[in-house]
Amino acid sequence: MLHPRWLAAVVVLAGALTGGDAWAEIQRLRIAYEAHDGCPDAAAFLREVTARTDLARAAAADEAALDVRVRITSSADRSRGRITLGKGEDARVREVDGSTCGEVVAALALITALRVDPTASLDPQPPAVGPRSSEAPEAGGARDAGVAPAPAVDPVAAPPPAADPAAAPGAGTSPQLPAPPPAASPAPSAPAVRPATAPIRPPPPVAGASHPPRPRRPPVEQRPWTLGVQGSAASGVAPEALLGGGPFVELRPDLGLGAAFRVAAEVAATGAVDAGPGGARFVRGIGRVDACADLFRPARRLSLGPCVGAEGGFLHGTGLVGKAISDVDEGTVPWASLGLLARVTASLGALVRIDAQGGPEFPLVRRSFMFEQPAQLIHEVPAVTWTLRVGAGLSL
């Protein structure tokens, strides 16, 4: 368990990373909220925010405010939420998922509260007891002023007994023996003194202090950009498999359905291929664009979905001297194809992503490679080729 002082420091740092601009000013929020059936509504989301900080309020139509866009979708009995804070270049996007929509709403509300107030509580706080009265005396206030507080008289205290007229001097002329002392009567009870009390008030907030974190594990936060490298294997493009790879960059915008767009560059080669009377070597260089959708989530960090892609570049073949070939040549032809692939993606925390995609591709340019003397067909590009790519990247 973290020491409370260390926990407070972590919360303050988290608030700074969320980009909070004001520590003590009220921040107006203009919320655009969209969620699937069974989710809490926009009012519940706002209550989750204001339960963590006193510095957040809903904005009126004509007020300057922080734009908060919330979108929550469901897939495979899980909920996935995406929140955008701000507009334009200053917008910050966060994405979380959870087993229930309530967990996702709570996580998005915490992100919003920390954006407004870096010292916001990790747990929703109950509404404050009534406002403090300016006329309520503090305990010990009369003593501090040098005036003793007047005791309150108990209304049920017994009155003092009346005097006996026979015992008064001059009540008679005949001498009388001294009267016996009256029976002891119970002494009057001391006036009940009720101590002054002050209304119970919560202690003032301390900058940087927070409550312990929730026991459940926080949802995984997703980031929109991924930079990485991928390896590839292509069958059918050449007589033997083309093996290679290259870098890629991927964007996951807030479009729903786990949409992702990837741009990649790739170089692959076969090595020497035995072609009977001689040999050949093939090299392909392409640029590729893929659009994918994560439609299924069989596990918390795993997603499945289809991809469509297009690629273009060149395919280069070089003849190699062999048993019957002493004069060889080389040729380069354009390459273009369309693909329909399946992809599986795994998130290793919030930073690392790995994926694999594969399936058929359909060449738009089909060429043949052959020796001329003697005539010998080396390879003819078929109508359908196959590809497999495995990549790993760092999310930003």
KOLMAR-974100 format. One record per residue (C-alpha): residue in one letter; x negated, y, z negated. Coordinates in steps of 0.5 Angstrom, whole numbers, plus 500, padded with zeros to 3 digits. Example, Ala and Ser with C-alpha at 12.3 -4.5 7.8 and 13.67 -1.06 7.14 Angstrom:
BEGIN
A475491484 S473498486 
***
This chain:
BEGIN
M500500500 L497507502 H496512496 P501517496 R496523498 W493519504 L501518506 A502525505 A496527510 V498522515 V505525515 V502532516 L497529522 A503526525 G507532525 A501536528 L501531534 T508532535 G507539537 G511543531 D510550532 A513553526 W513551518 A518555515 E522558521 I529555522 Q529551529 R535551533 L536545537 R540544544 I542537544 A544533551 Y546526548 E547520552 A548513549 H551506551 D557503547 G556502540 C551507539 P552513534 D554519537 A551526538 A553528531 A550522527 F544524531 L544531529 R545529522 E539524522 V535530524 T538535519 A537530513 R530530514 T528537514 D532544512 L529547518 A533544524 R540547526 A545546532 A544552537 A550556539 A551557547 D547564547 E541562542 A534561544 A533553542 L529547543 D532543549 V533535546 R535530551 V536523549 R538517553 I539510550 T540504554 S541497552 S538491555 A538483553 D541485546 R536491545 S537498545 R532503548 G531510547 R528516551 I527523548 T524529552 L523535547 G522542551 K522543558 G517544564 E510543563 D511543555 A516538555 R514532551 V517525552 R517519547 E520512548 V522507543 D526501543 G529497537 S534491535 T539496534 C542502537 G542505529 E534504529 V533507535 V537513533 A533514527 A527513530 L528519535 A531523530 L525522526 I521524532 T525530533 A525532525 L517532526 R517536532 V521542528 D517541521 P511537520 T513536513 A519533515 S521527510 L520520513 D527518510 P534521511 Q535525504 P542526501 P545533501 A543538496 V547539490 G551546490 P547552491 R543555485 S547560481 S543567480 E546568473 A545561470 P540562464 E534558464 A532553458 G529558452 G530564456 A533568450 R527566446 D522568451 A526575451 G525575443 V532575441 A535569437 P541565441 A547566437 P550559434 A556557436 V561556431 D564549431 P572550431 V573544427 A569546421 A573546414 P574553411 P571555404 P575553398 A579559395 A577562388 D581559382 P584566379 A584562372 A577563372 A576570373 P575575367 G580578364 A585573366 G588573359 T588576352 S587569348 P580566347 Q579560351 L574555352 P570555358 A573552363 P570546366 P566547372 P571545378 A570539381 A565539387 S568540393 P564538400 A560543402 P562547408 S559543414 A553547418 P555551424 A554546430 V549549434 R549547442 P542548445 A542552451 T541548457 A539549465 P542546471 I538540473 R535542480 P531538484 P523540484 P521545489 P518542496 V510541496 A507542503 G504536505 A508531501 S513526503 H517520501 P514513502 P515510509 R521505511 P519498510 R521496517 R516496522 P517502527 P519502534 V514502539 E513508542 Q512508550 R508513554 P509515561 W502515565 T498509565 L491508568 G488502570 V485497575 Q488490578 G485484581 S488481587 A489475591 A492475598 S494468602 G495468610 V492475612 A486471613 P484464614 E482464607 A484468601 L482475601 L480476593 G479483591 G482489587 G481496585 P484502581 F491504580 V495510577 E503509574 L508513572 R514511568 P519517569 D525518565 L530515570 G533509566 L532502568 G525502566 A523505573 A516505574 F512508580 R505505582 V499508587 A493503588 A487502592 E484496594 V479492598 A478485599 A474480603 T474472604 G466471605 A464466610 V469462614 D467456618 A471456625 G468450628 P463453633 G462459629 G464463623 A467469621 R468474615 F474478614 V475484610 R481488608 G482495605 I489498603 G493503600 R499501596 V505504593 D510500589 A517502585 C519497580 A524496575 D524493568 L531490568 F530484563 R527484556 P526477553 A522479548 R520486544 R514487548 L515483554 S519486560 L521483567 G524486574 P523486581 C518491585 V518493592 G512495596 A509498602 E501498604 G497500609 G490500611 F485496616 L483489617 H476487619 G474481622 T466479624 G464473628 L458469625 V453465629 G454458629 K453451633 A456453639 I456461638 S450465639 D453472641 V458474636 D462481636 E467484631 G474488631 T478492626 V485492627 P491497623 W494493617 A501495615 S506491611 L512491606 G513487600 L518484595 L515482589 A517480582 R513483576 V512481568 T509487564 A507486556 S505492552 L500491547 G502497542 A503504545 L496504549 V495498553 R499495558 I498488562 D502486568 A502481573 Q506481580 G507477586 G511474592 P512475599 E510480604 F512481611 P506484616 L508490620 V502489625 R500481627 R494480631 S490474633 F482473632 M478469637 F472467640 E472468647 Q466463650 P468458648 A475460647 Q477458640 L482461636 I480463629 H486466626 E493469627 V497473622 P503470620 A510473619 V510472612 T504472607 W503472600 T500476594 L498476587 R496482583 V494482575 G492489572 A491492565 G491499564 L491505558 S497509557 L497516556 
***
